[in-house]
Each structure stands twice: as structure tokens, then as C-alpha cells.
């Protein structure tokens, strides 16, 4: 694999593959395990992630990279094989979440600033040595009738840019994730408000990236889709796709090789349908794919069920939910006749003998969004200057 940042970035988003976000912190994955009555221990977390990473056919065909939590980056499977080696053997790239979380921002009620810059250069050197070739940092932007403030957006954009510059100095591709929250409080904003906040936020982010001298061809953008709040859902799939593409074309330079959307609290069906519609919307200047966590894992996690007398886990195998997968590849989802559900590829987890306490798996659906791929990609050098960006401040 090439060690050039530009080559790694393209590999992460090209070829109809996308990113599996398996970077849940220990506290976050405990909440997920609590919903399926599974105790969160180092062993159960290891086996759950091994189950995903050893899904050989699906990993090789559809996953270009895996975002890991620090524990998992240095962890080994039950047979002693490092997870990094398992991911590489599947043709995917190991990555690492490097921020330490969003914390309340002093003097800015109801807003946060993401921390983790202290000592990041030393940590990046360790992560690179361990095999990580890309990283992720999430900035959280609240949306309401009065939020976000200009100060919080600017502070989070500066942190994202500083992180991205440090990553590139360490030979690691940064995923820049400014998430305008769909499921925050109160979550009652309409799609117009989301479009307004997302556009102004992205303008500020790329302004800060330019100031930090970040190489846009060696990074990936992980934005939210333009969608109404979780408690005010009215927009159609077509409108979400149209508004999302419009905002991105207005703010994201074509030098950025790819956009990997976050699911941001959407259901599996919503995230699938919206991504498919975005890919079907016409010629885009970037590769467009997914970087999903919950939207890829929730069905699998909910399907974990205990079987009396045995507890085992086997690698997944994949099967198409329709005989013809081409509509999915080209961003065209259709409803299943008589079932009223979206058509998508899924993993079928069938089980493998395991000596651990992970419950047995039985025909668990693990939806996987298959993205459209562009037939051409011509890297271009693009220099972003202040004069090229709107001076509009976030609302």
C-alpha cells in the first residue's frame, strides 16, 4: 500500500467501499451492550469486534477502512492475531479516533469544544507505528433557533484544523468531522435551519484548514447530511439529498478526494436511503461514501441472542437482499415488494466456535450501504484563500 497521504485518502473512499466506524469508547459500547443484556468486558468487546473484522467476504468487498478506539488498535483476537493485521488482510486500512471527547465550552452554555490536542503529536507517532494510517476527530455543533454561536464554531474549526495538520505531519490522513447535530436538544429544527448552519460551519472549517496549511488532497471530510431535527422529521429522501448536495457543492473544494457521511442518529433505513439518493443525484466532484457506526452495527447488535447451553460467535458471510445488486451500487434503492422496506445488502452472521462469553449469533442482519462509484477521478491542486471563501459568519 502506498504511504502517500493522497493515495491513502483515495483508497479510503473509492471503489464503492466505505468506512466502518468501530471506535466506540468503553462507556459508549457499554450502553450498546446494555441494550442486549451483554456485560461489557475487555473480552466481550474484543469478541464483538472480532466478529465484525473477520467477516471476510463483506470486509473485502465493501469496507475500505475501520475506525478504531485506542483499546482496539493495540488489541489481539482470541487466536493472538493483532486486529490491525486482520483488517489489513481484508484489504482495509486501520484508522484511529484521536479526540478525547466534546466537553462543555466555558462561557458558551449548551455548546461544546472537542479536546485532545495536548500530546497529540506523540500519540500520533505511536498510532502510526501500530499501523494506523488515518485518524478521526469530531467537532460537535449544536443547532437550535439561537445556536450555534460564532465563537463555538470557530473554536471547533480551529481544533479540527490543528488536528488535521498534526496528522499530516505524522503521515496520517485526517478525517475532518464537523457534525451539526440532528439528534441534539431540542432537535426540533427544520431542514432550512440545518442547511444554514451546515453551510456556514463548513465555510469556517475550510477557512481554518487553509490557515493551518492542510493539504486538502490528503484528507477526508465526514459531514452530516442536511436533514431536519430528530423531533421534527418532515423532509423527504429526495429533499435531503438535494439540499445536502447543494450545501456541499457550495462549500467543499473539489481537491478534497472524498466525503464519507456520518449517520448521525438516523435509522439504518434512513441512512441507507439518503446516501443512495445523494449518490444518484448526478456527477459529483468527490467520491461519496459512508462512515457509519450505528447504522451498520445496530441490526447486528440487536440480533445477538442467547442460545441455551452454547455461546459462540462466527465470522459473518454476506448475501444480497435482492438478486440484482446493481441498483444499490448505482445509488438506486427500491422498496421490497410486499414488505415496504428498503433493499440493501446485509451480512448474515452464522457463528463460529468461540471459548468466550459472547452470545451465539443466528442469522443476524447487518445492513451495509453500497455506494455508487465515479468512473473518473482527476486529482487537482486547489489553493484555498480567504478571498475564495464567504465571510459569512455562522448564525
Beta strands, then each sheet from edge to edge (+ up, - down):
strand 1: 18-22
strand 2: 63-68
strand 3: 93-97
strand 4: 102-104
strand 5: 112-114
strand 6: 134-141
strand 7: 173-180
strand 8: 219-221
strand 9: 258-261
strand 10: 287-292
strand 11: 316-319
strand 12: 345-349
strand 13: 364-368
sheet 1: 8+ 7+ 6+ 3+ 2+ 1+ 10+ 9+
sheet 2: 4+ 5-
sheet 3: 11+ 12- 13+
end
